[in-house]
């Protein structure tokens, strides 16, 4: 199960349920995908296909919604944010 947390400008922000515990978000658009760590700071973890302009845009969006993504991640995975 991979719930969609947000869809904006064609980018879909979601997580995959059976992955690692460290808070992160996946961003998908067409054939491209990137993974961003949400903790301890927002940071690009992996990029498969996005160009540098798209990564800058996605980074801005992840920073804008970072706290919301952390809350959604914690609710979905079952962890408290301050664990």
Secondary structure, 3 states (H helix, E strand, C coil): CCCEEEEECCEEEECCCCCCCCCEEEEEECCEEEEEECCCCCEEEEEECCCHHHHHHHHHHHHHHHHHHHHHHHHHHCCCCCC
